[in-house]
Amino acid sequence: MAWVLLIVAGLFEIGWPVGLKMAQQGETRVTGILLAITFMAASGFFLYLAQRDIPIGTSYAVWTGIGAAGTFIVGVMFYGDPGTLGRYLGVALIVAGVATLKLAH
């Protein structure tokens, strides 16, 4: 169950940078800030729950890995971020590191 909570925390971790990006637009500024704060709180809460059973180093690395990879994908898909081979390779390495931490647990 702790790993499910950690994955949920990682997915919420994707939401707050998106909220901050939305806040850069005048018409979605308040919504973006509220979204970022909500996702930060939810992400932190689920990380807190997961860390009761998963070591802090592992949980933090997985949490940030999911957030980084997910935010990269959202950026490419919805915000026109560059999707170069090198960037995809970097994200693949993050995902491989997260998978290794899970398997080594």
Short mmCIF file of the C-alpha atoms (twelve columns), coordinates in Angstrom:
data_MODEL
# 
_entry.id   MODEL 
# 
loop_
_atom_site.group_PDB 
_atom_site.id 
_atom_site.type_symbol 
_atom_site.label_atom_id 
_atom_site.label_alt_id 
_atom_site.label_comp_id 
_atom_site.label_asym_id 
_atom_site.label_seq_id 
_atom_site.Cartn_x 
_atom_site.Cartn_y 
_atom_site.Cartn_z 
_atom_site.pdbx_PDB_model_num 
ATOM 1   C CA . MET A 1   0.000  0.000  0.000   1 
ATOM 2   C CA . ALA A 2   2.890  2.380  0.739   1 
ATOM 3   C CA . TRP A 3   4.078  2.147  -2.863  1 
ATOM 4   C CA . VAL A 4   0.606  3.054  -4.134  1 
ATOM 5   C CA . LEU A 5   0.638  6.089  -1.831  1 
ATOM 6   C CA . LEU A 6   4.073  7.023  -3.131  1 
ATOM 7   C CA . ILE A 7   2.946  6.780  -6.750  1 
ATOM 8   C CA . VAL A 8   -0.080 8.955  -5.944  1 
ATOM 9   C CA . ALA A 9   2.270  11.463 -4.260  1 
ATOM 10  C CA . GLY A 10  4.442  11.465 -7.388  1 
ATOM 11  C CA . LEU A 11  1.456  12.053 -9.637  1 
ATOM 12  C CA . PHE A 12  0.355  15.000 -7.479  1 
ATOM 13  C CA . GLU A 13  3.951  16.245 -7.727  1 
ATOM 14  C CA . ILE A 14  3.339  16.778 -11.461 1 
ATOM 15  C CA . GLY A 15  0.431  19.132 -10.771 1 
ATOM 16  C CA . TRP A 16  2.125  21.934 -8.937  1 
ATOM 17  C CA . PRO A 17  4.650  22.923 -11.641 1 
ATOM 18  C CA . VAL A 18  1.735  22.905 -14.083 1 
ATOM 19  C CA . GLY A 19  -0.129 25.247 -11.739 1 
ATOM 20  C CA . LEU A 20  2.881  27.550 -11.577 1 
ATOM 21  C CA . LYS A 21  3.077  27.544 -15.380 1 
ATOM 22  C CA . MET A 22  -0.630 28.417 -15.553 1 
ATOM 23  C CA . ALA A 23  -0.031 31.244 -13.063 1 
ATOM 24  C CA . GLN A 24  2.294  32.919 -15.578 1 
ATOM 25  C CA . GLN A 25  -0.740 33.716 -17.741 1 
ATOM 26  C CA . GLY A 26  -2.830 36.680 -16.610 1 
ATOM 27  C CA . GLU A 27  -6.198 35.020 -17.150 1 
ATOM 28  C CA . THR A 28  -5.279 31.853 -15.214 1 
ATOM 29  C CA . ARG A 29  -3.031 33.398 -12.552 1 
ATOM 30  C CA . VAL A 30  -5.239 32.838 -9.498  1 
ATOM 31  C CA . THR A 31  -6.413 29.410 -10.666 1 
ATOM 32  C CA . GLY A 32  -2.826 28.359 -11.329 1 
ATOM 33  C CA . ILE A 33  -1.616 29.490 -7.905  1 
ATOM 34  C CA . LEU A 34  -4.496 27.723 -6.154  1 
ATOM 35  C CA . LEU A 35  -3.864 24.595 -8.203  1 
ATOM 36  C CA . ALA A 36  -0.143 24.660 -7.365  1 
ATOM 37  C CA . ILE A 37  -0.810 25.059 -3.631  1 
ATOM 38  C CA . THR A 38  -3.417 22.273 -3.644  1 
ATOM 39  C CA . PHE A 39  -1.164 19.850 -5.514  1 
ATOM 40  C CA . MET A 40  1.829  20.718 -3.294  1 
ATOM 41  C CA . ALA A 41  -0.191 19.950 -0.172  1 
ATOM 42  C CA . ALA A 42  -1.615 16.707 -1.572  1 
ATOM 43  C CA . SER A 43  1.766  15.572 -2.840  1 
ATOM 44  C CA . GLY A 44  3.440  16.257 0.486   1 
ATOM 45  C CA . PHE A 45  0.673  14.525 2.430   1 
ATOM 46  C CA . PHE A 46  0.861  11.332 0.366   1 
ATOM 47  C CA . LEU A 47  4.668  11.378 0.576   1 
ATOM 48  C CA . TYR A 48  4.334  11.667 4.354   1 
ATOM 49  C CA . LEU A 49  2.057  8.619  4.405   1 
ATOM 50  C CA . ALA A 50  4.338  6.593  2.148   1 
ATOM 51  C CA . GLN A 51  7.416  7.367  4.245   1 
ATOM 52  C CA . ARG A 52  5.950  5.472  7.178   1 
ATOM 53  C CA . ASP A 53  6.935  2.244  5.375   1 
ATOM 54  C CA . ILE A 54  9.453  3.260  2.684   1 
ATOM 55  C CA . PRO A 55  12.935 4.595  3.537   1 
ATOM 56  C CA . ILE A 56  13.253 8.365  3.181   1 
ATOM 57  C CA . GLY A 57  15.963 8.268  0.496   1 
ATOM 58  C CA . THR A 58  14.051 5.807  -1.651  1 
ATOM 59  C CA . SER A 59  10.719 7.564  -1.252  1 
ATOM 60  C CA . TYR A 60  12.166 10.991 -2.017  1 
ATOM 61  C CA . ALA A 61  14.019 9.776  -5.111  1 
ATOM 62  C CA . VAL A 62  10.952 7.965  -6.464  1 
ATOM 63  C CA . TRP A 63  8.688  10.923 -5.651  1 
ATOM 64  C CA . THR A 64  10.892 13.449 -7.428  1 
ATOM 65  C CA . GLY A 65  11.560 11.024 -10.293 1 
ATOM 66  C CA . ILE A 66  7.856  10.580 -10.989 1 
ATOM 67  C CA . GLY A 67  7.368  14.334 -10.722 1 
ATOM 68  C CA . ALA A 68  10.281 15.163 -13.023 1 
ATOM 69  C CA . ALA A 69  9.435  12.594 -15.691 1 
ATOM 70  C CA . GLY A 70  5.732  13.393 -15.572 1 
ATOM 71  C CA . THR A 71  6.282  17.130 -15.741 1 
ATOM 72  C CA . PHE A 72  8.611  16.636 -18.703 1 
ATOM 73  C CA . ILE A 73  5.897  14.681 -20.536 1 
ATOM 74  C CA . VAL A 74  3.238  17.310 -19.742 1 
ATOM 75  C CA . GLY A 75  5.601  20.047 -20.926 1 
ATOM 76  C CA . VAL A 76  6.239  18.317 -24.248 1 
ATOM 77  C CA . MET A 77  2.600  17.409 -24.818 1 
ATOM 78  C CA . PHE A 78  0.883  20.643 -23.745 1 
ATOM 79  C CA . TYR A 79  3.428  23.478 -23.504 1 
ATOM 80  C CA . GLY A 80  5.618  23.029 -26.560 1 
ATOM 81  C CA . ASP A 81  8.738  22.060 -24.619 1 
ATOM 82  C CA . PRO A 82  11.441 20.557 -26.847 1 
ATOM 83  C CA . GLY A 83  11.294 16.769 -27.154 1 
ATOM 84  C CA . THR A 84  14.807 16.021 -28.322 1 
ATOM 85  C CA . LEU A 85  16.407 12.601 -28.235 1 
ATOM 86  C CA . GLY A 86  18.745 13.681 -25.446 1 
ATOM 87  C CA . ARG A 87  15.861 14.884 -23.284 1 
ATOM 88  C CA . TYR A 88  13.944 11.647 -23.824 1 
ATOM 89  C CA . LEU A 89  17.079 9.695  -22.946 1 
ATOM 90  C CA . GLY A 90  17.450 11.707 -19.748 1 
ATOM 91  C CA . VAL A 91  13.874 10.947 -18.726 1 
ATOM 92  C CA . ALA A 92  14.414 7.271  -19.549 1 
ATOM 93  C CA . LEU A 93  17.380 7.278  -17.176 1 
ATOM 94  C CA . ILE A 94  15.234 8.828  -14.443 1 
ATOM 95  C CA . VAL A 95  12.562 6.171  -14.955 1 
ATOM 96  C CA . ALA A 96  15.228 3.435  -14.931 1 
ATOM 97  C CA . GLY A 97  16.602 4.801  -11.663 1 
ATOM 98  C CA . VAL A 98  13.147 4.861  -10.085 1 
ATOM 99  C CA . ALA A 99  12.489 1.285  -11.225 1 
ATOM 100 C CA . THR A 100 15.851 0.188  -9.819  1 
ATOM 101 C CA . LEU A 101 15.040 1.746  -6.437  1 
ATOM 102 C CA . LYS A 102 11.697 -0.077 -6.384  1 
ATOM 103 C CA . LEU A 103 13.271 -3.413 -7.306  1 
ATOM 104 C CA . ALA A 104 16.076 -2.982 -4.768  1 
ATOM 105 C CA . HIS A 105 13.664 -2.217 -1.928  1 
# 
